[in-house]
Structure formats: structure tokens, C-alpha cells
Amino acid sequence: MKISQMIQVTLITTALILFFLWILSIVLVILKKKKLNIFLQKKKKNKKRFKKRRAQLERKVRKQRNQVILLSILEIVVLSGLFGFIYYQTINVASLDSDSIVRGYFLVDDFSKEIEKASVSEDEESSKQNIKYLALSMATYSNKQADTSNTKEGQRLINKYYSMVGQLGMNATRDMNSFYGNKNNVLESYKAELARVKDSENKAFEFYKINANSLENGAKEKD
């Protein structure tokens, strides 16, 4: 079980235990209050003894009420933590997937630029090596699966993105020698496929609030 799942299970278990104790405390308050009311309705044969017993019962009722208040506060804190954690998971991609998505972004972007250059490049061998590296790197995405700590919708979007990047890489590996002949048809075909990959990428970025511009700026700063 992953750490994020363990945290979620722990918070849910704690919330359920506190809720059970809260219900139990309310029941005890009602019973003790009822016991106090019954006692107050009795005839006061010994006033001193009556006052002492009354004070004892009232203390027990107050103590039980305080326990209800304390449990209510703890329940609110735990539930706030649980909902906050769930919300955090819905807007934050797992770290491994974050790295893969960012790397995929640059691989696809570089591949797009490289096949454009291939049509006019005089250094065919160098361009082939670049395309081969990018194609093989993208093809490895076919074996990737989104981390299960992501939300179901997040997993669906990421897996679709991985699948499309992987398919793009495998197609490019197969067509390795076609980028320099019949250029127009090949380039147009890959431009259409790249557009579909970018659309899948944008949906994953939008879901997880990833800013593509910040990735570009970060890459430029490193350069």
C-alpha cells in the first residue's frame, strides 16, 4: 500500500472511530441527564445528602458534555484533514507521473521540431540519429501506467497520454527512413498525430494545473 493510500485509510479510520465515540458520548449525556431529572423529581428527605448527590450527577453531565464538545472538535479537525488531503490528490499529480509527463512534453516538442528540420536538413545522418533517439524514448511510454495514487480521472488522462506518446514513438521508429522521402505526406501525417497527442497533453495539463509556459521558461533558464 502506498503512503498516500495509508494516510487516507488512517484518516478515514480515525474519523469513523471519533464519530462512534461522539455518538456514544451523546447517548451517555442523554442517559445521565435523564438520571439527573429522575433524581430531581424525588422527594428530598435529606437536603444535605440530596444536594451532594445532585452536584455529583450535574458534574457527570457537564463532564460528558465537555467530552462531546471535544470529540466534535477532533472530528471536525480530522474530517478537514481528510477532505483537504483528498482535494490535494485531485489537483496534484504523483511525483513519478509528474516527471514522466514533463519529459514527454519535451520529447514530443523536440520530435515535432526535428521532423520539420528533417525536410530541409543537409545533415541527414545527424537528423536521423536525433529522430531515432526521440522516437525510441517516446516508444517506452507504451509500457507506462499512471500511479494509482492519482484520482481515477487523473489516471485515465495520464494513461491515455502515455499511450498516445508511446504510439507516436513506435510509428516514428517504424517510419524512420521515410522522413526524407515523400516529405509532404509523411510530415502532414505526423502533424495530425502530433495534434492529437498535444490535445491529450493539454487535457492532462489542464486537469493538474500544469503551466506549459513555465516549463518552457524553466528549460530556457537552464540553457
VENCOR-V685998 format. One record per pair of residues at least 12 apart in sequence whose C-alpha atoms are under 7 Angstrom apart, sorted by the first residue. I is the first residue (numbers start at 1). J is the second residue. D is the distance in whole Angstrom. If there is no record, write none. Layout:
i: {I/I}
j: {J/J}
d: {D/D}
//
This chain:
i: {4/5/8/11/11/15/15/15/18/18/19/22/22/22/25/25/25/26/29/29/29/32/33/36/89/89/90/91/92/93/93/94/94/94/97/97/107/107/111/111/114/115/118/118/119/119/119/132/132/135/135/135/135/136/136/138/138/138/139/139/139/139/140/141/141/141/141/142/142/142/142/144/145/146/146/157/158/161/161/161/164/165}
j: {149/149/82/78/82/75/78/79/71/75/75/68/71/72/64/67/68/68/61/64/65/61/61/57/150/151/151/208/208/150/208/147/149/150/146/147/134/138/131/134/131/179/179/180/179/180/183/173/176/169/170/172/173/169/173/165/166/169/166/167/169/170/166/162/163/165/166/162/163/166/167/162/159/158/159/204/204/197/200/201/197/197}
d: {7/7/7/7/6/6/6/6/6/6/7/6/6/7/7/7/6/6/6/6/6/6/6/6/6/7/6/5/6/6/6/7/7/6/6/7/6/7/7/6/7/7/7/7/7/6/6/7/7/4/7/6/6/6/7/6/5/5/4/6/4/5/6/5/7/6/4/6/5/4/7/6/6/6/6/6/6/7/6/6/6/7}
//
